[in-house]
Amino acid sequence: MRRHLITLSAVVALLMVIYGHNNQAFAQYNDPQAAELLEEARQKHEASIRNIDDYVVEYEHHTVSYIKRHDNGRPYMAVHSERDYEEDFEAAADADNSDLFAPETFEKLQERARYLGTEEIDGYEVHVIFVEELEDFIPAEEEEMHEAVEEMRIYFDVDDFLLRKMSFKVQAQIEDEIRVIEPVMYFRDYREFEGMPVAFEHLTIVSGISDMISDEDRAEIEAAFEEMERELEQMPEQQRQMVEQMMAGQMGEMKEMLESDQWEHVMRVKNVQVNVGLE
Protein backbone atom coordinates (compact mmCIF):
# COMPACT_ATOMS: atom_id res chain seq x y z
CA MET A 1 0.00 0.00 0.00
CA ARG A 2 1.36 3.41 -0.91
CA ARG A 3 2.19 5.66 2.05
CA HIS A 4 2.33 9.44 2.26
CA LEU A 5 5.35 10.45 4.29
CA ILE A 6 5.53 13.26 6.84
CA THR A 7 8.20 14.52 9.19
CA LEU A 8 8.60 13.73 12.87
CA SER A 9 8.40 17.47 13.58
CA ALA A 10 4.87 17.35 12.19
CA VAL A 11 4.15 14.49 14.58
CA VAL A 12 5.42 16.61 17.49
CA ALA A 13 3.33 19.52 16.26
CA LEU A 14 0.33 17.25 16.16
CA LEU A 15 1.42 16.32 19.67
CA MET A 16 1.88 20.15 21.01
CA VAL A 17 -1.80 20.93 19.55
CA ILE A 18 -4.03 18.39 21.35
CA TYR A 19 -6.21 19.12 24.43
CA GLY A 20 -7.27 18.75 25.51
CA HIS A 21 -26.15 8.20 21.48
CA ASN A 22 -27.19 5.20 20.90
CA ASN A 23 -25.49 2.34 19.07
CA GLN A 24 -27.72 2.63 16.03
CA ALA A 25 -26.59 6.22 15.47
CA PHE A 26 -22.96 5.05 15.24
CA ALA A 27 -23.54 1.85 13.26
CA GLN A 28 -21.99 3.44 10.16
CA TYR A 29 -18.55 3.54 11.79
CA ASN A 30 -15.85 0.88 11.90
CA ASP A 31 -16.27 0.60 15.68
CA PRO A 32 -19.54 2.14 16.97
CA GLN A 33 -18.33 2.06 20.60
CA ALA A 34 -15.18 4.02 19.76
CA ALA A 35 -17.19 6.51 17.69
CA GLU A 36 -19.67 6.98 20.55
CA LEU A 37 -16.90 7.60 23.11
CA LEU A 38 -15.26 10.13 20.79
CA GLU A 39 -18.58 11.92 20.40
CA GLU A 40 -18.95 12.06 24.18
CA ALA A 41 -15.42 13.47 24.45
CA ARG A 42 -16.30 16.06 21.82
CA GLN A 43 -19.42 17.11 23.71
CA LYS A 44 -17.41 17.48 26.93
CA HIS A 45 -14.89 19.61 25.03
CA GLU A 46 -17.63 21.80 23.53
CA ALA A 47 -19.16 22.32 26.97
CA SER A 48 -15.78 23.30 28.41
CA ILE A 49 -15.27 26.07 25.82
CA ARG A 50 -18.82 27.44 26.08
CA ASN A 51 -17.58 30.61 27.79
CA ILE A 52 -14.36 30.87 25.76
CA ASP A 53 -14.08 33.02 22.65
CA ASP A 54 -10.29 32.93 22.50
CA TYR A 55 -7.29 32.27 24.71
CA VAL A 56 -3.52 32.69 24.80
CA VAL A 57 -1.08 30.13 26.21
CA GLU A 58 2.41 31.28 27.15
CA TYR A 59 4.98 28.48 27.32
CA GLU A 60 8.62 28.79 28.35
CA HIS A 61 9.85 29.44 24.83
CA HIS A 62 6.82 30.31 22.74
CA THR A 63 3.28 31.65 22.83
CA VAL A 64 0.23 30.24 21.03
CA SER A 65 -3.17 31.91 20.71
CA TYR A 66 -6.43 30.15 19.85
CA ILE A 67 -9.76 31.42 18.61
CA LYS A 68 -13.16 29.75 18.53
CA ARG A 69 -14.51 28.61 15.18
CA HIS A 70 -17.75 26.84 14.25
CA ASP A 71 -18.66 24.14 11.75
CA ASN A 72 -22.36 23.35 11.30
CA GLY A 73 -22.98 25.02 14.64
CA ARG A 74 -20.36 22.99 16.52
CA PRO A 75 -17.51 24.92 18.18
CA TYR A 76 -13.81 24.08 18.21
CA MET A 77 -10.59 25.98 18.89
CA ALA A 78 -8.22 26.82 16.03
CA VAL A 79 -4.71 28.24 16.22
CA HIS A 80 -4.84 32.01 15.71
CA SER A 81 -1.12 32.80 15.78
CA GLU A 82 2.19 31.48 17.12
CA ARG A 83 5.34 33.29 18.17
CA ASP A 84 8.84 31.88 18.56
CA TYR A 85 7.58 28.32 18.28
CA GLU A 86 10.70 27.18 16.40
CA GLU A 87 12.77 27.87 19.50
CA ASP A 88 11.04 24.88 21.11
CA PHE A 89 10.39 22.53 18.21
CA GLU A 90 11.42 22.44 14.58
CA ALA A 91 7.98 23.17 13.15
CA ALA A 92 4.80 24.82 14.35
CA ALA A 93 1.36 23.29 14.14
CA ASP A 94 -0.92 24.10 11.27
CA ALA A 95 -4.11 25.93 12.22
CA ASP A 96 -6.10 23.17 10.51
CA ASN A 97 -4.60 20.64 12.94
CA SER A 98 -5.01 22.72 16.08
CA ASP A 99 -7.84 20.66 17.55
CA LEU A 100 -8.74 16.98 17.14
CA PHE A 101 -12.35 18.10 17.47
CA ALA A 102 -12.04 20.30 14.40
CA PRO A 103 -14.42 18.84 11.77
CA GLU A 104 -11.86 17.80 9.18
CA THR A 105 -9.92 15.84 11.81
CA PHE A 106 -12.72 14.51 13.98
CA GLU A 107 -14.67 12.90 11.14
CA LYS A 108 -11.62 10.88 10.07
CA LEU A 109 -10.96 9.97 13.69
CA GLN A 110 -14.45 8.57 14.19
CA GLU A 111 -14.34 6.62 10.95
CA ARG A 112 -11.09 4.81 11.76
CA ALA A 113 -11.10 4.51 15.57
CA ARG A 114 -11.23 1.23 17.49
CA TYR A 115 -11.89 0.89 21.21
CA LEU A 116 -9.25 -1.11 23.13
CA GLY A 117 -10.76 -0.95 26.61
CA THR A 118 -9.37 0.82 29.68
CA GLU A 119 -5.95 1.25 31.30
CA GLU A 120 -4.46 3.25 34.16
CA ILE A 121 -2.30 6.31 33.41
CA ASP A 122 -0.76 8.35 36.25
CA GLY A 123 -3.36 6.89 38.63
CA TYR A 124 -6.32 7.73 36.35
CA GLU A 125 -8.50 5.17 34.60
CA VAL A 126 -8.61 5.97 30.89
CA HIS A 127 -10.39 4.86 27.73
CA VAL A 128 -7.95 3.76 25.02
CA ILE A 129 -8.80 4.65 21.42
CA PHE A 130 -6.67 3.16 18.63
CA VAL A 131 -6.44 4.78 15.19
CA GLU A 132 -4.45 3.74 12.13
CA GLU A 133 -4.19 4.92 8.51
CA LEU A 134 -3.16 8.41 9.57
CA GLU A 135 -1.38 9.54 6.42
CA ASP A 136 -3.88 12.26 5.56
CA PHE A 137 -4.24 13.68 9.07
CA ILE A 138 -1.28 16.02 8.47
CA PRO A 139 -0.30 17.54 5.14
CA ALA A 140 2.76 15.84 3.63
CA GLU A 141 5.53 18.41 4.01
CA GLU A 142 9.30 18.01 3.82
CA GLU A 143 8.90 14.55 2.33
CA GLU A 144 12.66 14.19 2.09
CA MET A 145 12.63 13.24 5.78
CA HIS A 146 10.74 10.04 4.85
CA GLU A 147 8.72 9.58 8.01
CA ALA A 148 5.10 8.38 8.34
CA VAL A 149 2.72 7.95 11.27
CA GLU A 150 1.41 4.40 11.18
CA GLU A 151 -0.90 4.47 14.21
CA MET A 152 -1.79 6.37 17.36
CA ARG A 153 -3.50 5.73 20.67
CA ILE A 154 -5.53 8.35 22.50
CA TYR A 155 -6.12 8.01 26.25
CA PHE A 156 -9.19 9.87 27.58
CA ASP A 157 -10.01 10.01 31.30
CA VAL A 158 -13.01 7.78 32.06
CA ASP A 159 -14.57 10.35 34.42
CA ASP A 160 -14.15 13.68 32.64
CA PHE A 161 -12.66 12.81 29.21
CA LEU A 162 -9.53 14.87 29.81
CA LEU A 163 -6.71 13.86 27.50
CA ARG A 164 -4.12 12.05 29.64
CA LYS A 165 -1.79 10.57 27.03
CA MET A 166 -1.15 10.06 23.33
CA SER A 167 1.23 7.58 21.72
CA PHE A 168 2.35 7.17 18.12
CA LYS A 169 4.10 4.60 15.99
CA VAL A 170 6.22 6.33 13.37
CA GLN A 171 7.99 4.70 10.44
CA ALA A 172 11.18 6.55 9.52
CA GLN A 173 13.69 6.10 6.73
CA ILE A 174 17.19 6.71 8.10
CA GLU A 175 19.71 6.56 5.27
CA ASP A 176 18.73 3.31 3.48
CA GLU A 177 16.93 1.66 6.40
CA ILE A 178 13.30 1.75 7.51
CA ARG A 179 13.08 2.06 11.30
CA VAL A 180 10.23 2.48 13.78
CA ILE A 181 10.12 4.98 16.65
CA GLU A 182 7.33 5.52 19.19
CA PRO A 183 6.80 9.05 20.55
CA VAL A 184 4.62 9.31 23.67
CA MET A 185 3.12 12.45 25.18
CA TYR A 186 1.61 12.88 28.65
CA PHE A 187 -0.72 15.74 29.65
CA ARG A 188 -0.61 16.64 33.33
CA ASP A 189 -1.44 19.30 35.91
CA TYR A 190 -4.78 20.44 34.48
CA ARG A 191 -6.10 23.83 35.62
CA GLU A 192 -9.41 25.42 34.68
CA PHE A 193 -10.01 28.82 33.09
CA GLU A 194 -13.66 29.83 32.76
CA GLY A 195 -14.51 26.13 32.76
CA MET A 196 -11.86 25.18 30.16
CA PRO A 197 -9.16 22.74 31.36
CA VAL A 198 -5.56 23.40 30.29
CA ALA A 199 -2.70 20.95 30.88
CA PHE A 200 0.20 22.91 32.40
CA GLU A 201 2.74 20.13 31.83
CA HIS A 202 3.39 18.27 28.56
CA LEU A 203 5.94 15.47 28.81
CA THR A 204 7.16 14.07 25.50
CA ILE A 205 9.25 10.88 25.40
CA VAL A 206 10.73 9.46 22.20
CA SER A 207 12.44 6.09 22.62
CA GLY A 208 14.86 4.49 20.19
CA ILE A 209 16.76 7.69 19.48
CA SER A 210 19.76 5.69 18.27
CA ASP A 211 17.59 4.41 15.43
CA MET A 212 16.97 7.99 14.32
CA ILE A 213 20.63 9.00 14.14
CA SER A 214 23.01 7.66 11.53
CA ASP A 215 26.51 6.60 12.57
CA GLU A 216 27.90 9.58 10.67
CA ASP A 217 25.61 12.06 12.46
CA ARG A 218 26.40 10.53 15.85
CA ALA A 219 30.14 10.89 15.17
CA GLU A 220 29.64 14.55 14.21
CA ILE A 221 27.65 15.23 17.41
CA GLU A 222 30.27 13.59 19.62
CA ALA A 223 33.06 15.50 17.83
CA ALA A 224 31.14 18.76 18.37
CA PHE A 225 30.88 18.05 22.10
CA GLU A 226 34.60 17.36 22.33
CA GLU A 227 35.42 20.58 20.47
CA MET A 228 33.09 22.58 22.70
CA GLU A 229 34.69 21.16 25.83
CA ARG A 230 38.17 22.09 24.54
CA GLU A 231 37.01 25.65 23.83
CA LEU A 232 35.47 25.93 27.30
CA GLU A 233 38.73 24.86 28.93
CA GLN A 234 40.53 27.73 27.20
CA MET A 235 38.05 30.41 28.29
CA PRO A 236 38.55 32.66 31.32
CA GLU A 237 36.77 31.30 34.40
CA GLN A 238 33.98 33.89 34.46
CA GLN A 239 33.27 33.57 30.75
CA ARG A 240 33.28 29.77 30.95
CA GLN A 241 30.80 29.77 33.80
CA MET A 242 28.50 32.12 31.88
CA VAL A 243 28.61 29.95 28.73
CA GLU A 244 28.13 26.74 30.72
CA GLN A 245 25.13 28.26 32.46
CA MET A 246 23.61 29.31 29.13
CA MET A 247 24.23 25.94 27.45
CA ALA A 248 23.75 23.62 30.43
CA GLY A 249 20.14 22.66 29.65
CA GLN A 250 20.66 21.97 25.95
CA MET A 251 23.98 20.17 26.37
CA GLY A 252 22.71 18.08 29.26
CA GLU A 253 19.58 17.11 27.36
CA MET A 254 21.58 16.11 24.28
CA LYS A 255 24.13 14.06 26.26
CA GLU A 256 21.42 12.31 28.25
CA MET A 257 19.55 11.56 25.02
CA LEU A 258 22.58 9.89 23.45
CA GLU A 259 23.42 7.92 26.59
CA SER A 260 19.90 6.74 27.47
CA ASP A 261 18.71 6.17 23.88
CA GLN A 262 15.62 8.28 24.47
CA TRP A 263 14.65 11.94 24.33
CA GLU A 264 12.56 13.47 27.10
CA HIS A 265 11.25 17.00 26.98
CA VAL A 266 8.97 18.75 29.46
CA MET A 267 7.08 21.75 28.16
CA ARG A 268 5.43 23.85 30.87
CA VAL A 269 2.78 26.53 30.63
CA LYS A 270 3.71 29.81 32.29
CA ASN A 271 0.48 31.74 31.84
CA VAL A 272 -3.00 31.49 30.30
CA GLN A 273 -5.26 34.40 29.35
CA VAL A 274 -8.82 33.89 28.15
CA ASN A 275 -11.19 36.12 26.18
CA VAL A 276 -8.59 38.71 25.29
CA GLY A 277 -10.46 39.92 22.20
CA LEU A 278 -8.56 38.26 19.34
CA GLU A 279 -9.87 38.92 15.84
C-alpha positions in Angstrom: 0.0 0.0 0.0 1.4 3.4 -0.9 2.2 5.7 2.0 2.3 9.4 2.3 5.4 10.5 4.3 5.5 13.3 6.8 8.2 14.5 9.2 8.6 13.7 12.9 8.4 17.5 13.6 4.9 17.4 12.2 4.2 14.5 14.6 5.4 16.6 17.5 3.3 19.5 16.3 0.3 17.3 16.2 1.4 16.3 19.7 1.9 20.1 21.0 -1.8 20.9 19.5 -4.0 18.4 21.3 -6.2 19.1 24.4 -7.3 18.7 25.5 -26.2 8.2 21.5 -27.2 5.2 20.9 -25.5 2.3 19.1 -27.7 2.6 16.0 -26.6 6.2 15.5 -23.0 5.1 15.2 -23.5 1.9 13.3 -22.0 3.4 10.2 -18.5 3.5 11.8 -15.8 0.9 11.9 -16.3 0.6 15.7 -19.5 2.1 17.0 -18.3 2.1 20.6 -15.2 4.0 19.8 -17.2 6.5 17.7 -19.7 7.0 20.5 -16.9 7.6 23.1 -15.3 10.1 20.8 -18.6 11.9 20.4 -19.0 12.1 24.2 -15.4 13.5 24.5 -16.3 16.1 21.8 -19.4 17.1 23.7 -17.4 17.5 26.9 -14.9 19.6 25.0 -17.6 21.8 23.5 -19.2 22.3 27.0 -15.8 23.3 28.4 -15.3 26.1 25.8 -18.8 27.4 26.1 -17.6 30.6 27.8 -14.4 30.9 25.8 -14.1 33.0 22.6 -10.3 32.9 22.5 -7.3 32.3 24.7 -3.5 32.7 24.8 -1.1 30.1 26.2 2.4 31.3 27.1 5.0 28.5 27.3 8.6 28.8 28.4 9.9 29.4 24.8 6.8 30.3 22.7 3.3 31.7 22.8 0.2 30.2 21.0 -3.2 31.9 20.7 -6.4 30.2 19.9 -9.8 31.4 18.6 -13.2 29.7 18.5 -14.5 28.6 15.2 -17.7 26.8 14.2 -18.7 24.1 11.7 -22.4 23.3 11.3 -23.0 25.0 14.6 -20.4 23.0 16.5 -17.5 24.9 18.2 -13.8 24.1 18.2 -10.6 26.0 18.9 -8.2 26.8 16.0 -4.7 28.2 16.2 -4.8 32.0 15.7 -1.1 32.8 15.8 2.2 31.5 17.1 5.3 33.3 18.2 8.8 31.9 18.6 7.6 28.3 18.3 10.7 27.2 16.4 12.8 27.9 19.5 11.0 24.9 21.1 10.4 22.5 18.2 11.4 22.4 14.6 8.0 23.2 13.1 4.8 24.8 14.3 1.4 23.3 14.1 -0.9 24.1 11.3 -4.1 25.9 12.2 -6.1 23.2 10.5 -4.6 20.6 12.9 -5.0 22.7 16.1 -7.8 20.7 17.6 -8.7 17.0 17.1 -12.4 18.1 17.5 -12.0 20.3 14.4 -14.4 18.8 11.8 -11.9 17.8 9.2 -9.9 15.8 11.8 -12.7 14.5 14.0 -14.7 12.9 11.1 -11.6 10.9 10.1 -11.0 10.0 13.7 -14.5 8.6 14.2 -14.3 6.6 10.9 -11.1 4.8 11.8 -11.1 4.5 15.6 -11.2 1.2 17.5 -11.9 0.9 21.2 -9.3 -1.1 23.1 -10.8 -0.9 26.6 -9.4 0.8 29.7 -5.9 1.2 31.3 -4.5 3.3 34.2 -2.3 6.3 33.4 -0.8 8.3 36.2 -3.4 6.9 38.6 -6.3 7.7 36.3 -8.5 5.2 34.6 -8.6 6.0 30.9 -10.4 4.9 27.7 -7.9 3.8 25.0 -8.8 4.7 21.4 -6.7 3.2 18.6 -6.4 4.8 15.2 -4.4 3.7 12.1 -4.2 4.9 8.5 -3.2 8.4 9.6 -1.4 9.5 6.4 -3.9 12.3 5.6 -4.2 13.7 9.1 -1.3 16.0 8.5 -0.3 17.5 5.1 2.8 15.8 3.6 5.5 18.4 4.0 9.3 18.0 3.8 8.9 14.6 2.3 12.7 14.2 2.1 12.6 13.2 5.8 10.7 10.0 4.9 8.7 9.6 8.0 5.1 8.4 8.3 2.7 7.9 11.3 1.4 4.4 11.2 -0.9 4.5 14.2 -1.8 6.4 17.4 -3.5 5.7 20.7 -5.5 8.4 22.5 -6.1 8.0 26.2 -9.2 9.9 27.6 -10.0 10.0 31.3 -13.0 7.8 32.1 -14.6 10.4 34.4 -14.2 13.7 32.6 -12.7 12.8 29.2 -9.5 14.9 29.8 -6.7 13.9 27.5 -4.1 12.1 29.6 -1.8 10.6 27.0 -1.2 10.1 23.3 1.2 7.6 21.7 2.3 7.2 18.1 4.1 4.6 16.0 6.2 6.3 13.4 8.0 4.7 10.4 11.2 6.5 9.5 13.7 6.1 6.7 17.2 6.7 8.1 19.7 6.6 5.3 18.7 3.3 3.5 16.9 1.7 6.4 13.3 1.7 7.5 13.1 2.1 11.3 10.2 2.5 13.8 10.1 5.0 16.7 7.3 5.5 19.2 6.8 9.1 20.5 4.6 9.3 23.7 3.1 12.5 25.2 1.6 12.9 28.7 -0.7 15.7 29.6 -0.6 16.6 33.3 -1.4 19.3 35.9 -4.8 20.4 34.5 -6.1 23.8 35.6 -9.4 25.4 34.7 -10.0 28.8 33.1 -13.7 29.8 32.8 -14.5 26.1 32.8 -11.9 25.2 30.2 -9.2 22.7 31.4 -5.6 23.4 30.3 -2.7 21.0 30.9 0.2 22.9 32.4 2.7 20.1 31.8 3.4 18.3 28.6 5.9 15.5 28.8 7.2 14.1 25.5 9.2 10.9 25.4 10.7 9.5 22.2 12.4 6.1 22.6 14.9 4.5 20.2 16.8 7.7 19.5 19.8 5.7 18.3 17.6 4.4 15.4 17.0 8.0 14.3 20.6 9.0 14.1 23.0 7.7 11.5 26.5 6.6 12.6 27.9 9.6 10.7 25.6 12.1 12.5 26.4 10.5 15.9 30.1 10.9 15.2 29.6 14.5 14.2 27.7 15.2 17.4 30.3 13.6 19.6 33.1 15.5 17.8 31.1 18.8 18.4 30.9 18.1 22.1 34.6 17.4 22.3 35.4 20.6 20.5 33.1 22.6 22.7 34.7 21.2 25.8 38.2 22.1 24.5 37.0 25.7 23.8 35.5 25.9 27.3 38.7 24.9 28.9 40.5 27.7 27.2 38.1 30.4 28.3 38.5 32.7 31.3 36.8 31.3 34.4 34.0 33.9 34.5 33.3 33.6 30.7 33.3 29.8 30.9 30.8 29.8 33.8 28.5 32.1 31.9 28.6 30.0 28.7 28.1 26.7 30.7 25.1 28.3 32.5 23.6 29.3 29.1 24.2 25.9 27.5 23.8 23.6 30.4 20.1 22.7 29.7 20.7 22.0 25.9 24.0 20.2 26.4 22.7 18.1 29.3 19.6 17.1 27.4 21.6 16.1 24.3 24.1 14.1 26.3 21.4 12.3 28.2 19.6 11.6 25.0 22.6 9.9 23.4 23.4 7.9 26.6 19.9 6.7 27.5 18.7 6.2 23.9 15.6 8.3 24.5 14.7 11.9 24.3 12.6 13.5 27.1 11.2 17.0 27.0 9.0 18.7 29.5 7.1 21.8 28.2 5.4 23.8 30.9 2.8 26.5 30.6 3.7 29.8 32.3 0.5 31.7 31.8 -3.0 31.5 30.3 -5.3 34.4 29.3 -8.8 33.9 28.2 -11.2 36.1 26.2 -8.6 38.7 25.3 -10.5 39.9 22.2 -8.6 38.3 19.3 -9.9 38.9 15.8 
